[in-house]
């Protein structure tokens, strides 16, 4: 079997003093052209203390029975947020990429 692997060099460093709810350091990727976009993520129900800590890097707002998370994310951070939602057993209601300048 012939496998080709293309690697775009980047380096990953921990963000000083910032950890996730699981205690792992938040990592920052440096290098390359990483595009970011504003996202609005709606999850069912309200967030308790653990949920608020898990999403401390987002704007958090109640919207009726749902909770709305907003933040500027690259592709990796978006997948990380979706993984946090899954890991916490939360229900994803809606995911929207916002137009530039929209909050």
N, C-alpha and C positions, 0 to 999 in steps of 0.2 A: 504494500500500500504506500503510495506517495502522497504525503501531506505537506501543503505549503502553509506557512504561518507568516502573516504580515503583522509587524509590530510597529505602532507609532509610539515613539518614546515619550513618556511622561513620568513624572515622579510623584509619589503620594506621600504626604506628610500629615501627621496629626495636627489638629487645630489646638493650640495650647489652652489648657484649662476647660475644654468642652468635652463632655461625654454624653453618650446616649443613655436612655433609661436602663439599658442592660449593662452599663458601665464601660462599654467599649469606647475608645476615643473617636470623635468625629474626624473623618479624614478629608483632606483637601487635595484635589488633583491640580497639578501645575503643568503647564506646557500644552502645546497644540492650540487649535482654535476651537474652544468649547463654547457652543452657542447655548444661551439661556433664554427662557421664556417665562412669563408670568402664568401661573396656573391657579385655578380655583378647584378645590377638591371638596366635594360634599359627602359627608358620611352620616349614616342614620344615628339618631340619638345624640346624647350629650357626652362630653368627655369628662371623666373623673380626673383625679390628680395624676394618675399614671399616664393617661392619654395626653393630658396637657404637657407633661414632662417629655413624652415621646415626640411631641410635635412642637416643642418650644421654639424651633427655628421657623415656624410659620406664624402668620397672623391667624388668630382663632376667633371666630364669631358664631354666636347662636343664630339660627335661622329657623324659627318655629321649632319643630321637633328635631331638626337636623343641626349638624355643626359644619361650618364652612371653614376650610383651611385655605389660605392664600400664601403664595410664595414665588420667588424667582428661582427656577431650577434648571439645571442641565438635564440631559437624558438620564444619566446615572442617578442623580438625586431624585428624579421623578420615579424611577423604578424602586429606589430605596424607600421612598414614601409609601408607595403601593405595597411593598413588602411589610412595612411597619403596620399598615392597616390590616393586612392579612394575619400577621403574627399576633396582633392584639384581638383578633376575632371580630373586627368591626365590619360593618356592611358599607361598601362603596355605593353611593347613590348616583354620583355624577362626577365626571372629570372634564374640565374645560380649559383649553389654552386661551388666555385672554389676549385681546388685541393690545398692541403697544399703548401704554399710557392708561390702561384700564386697571382698576383696583378690585 
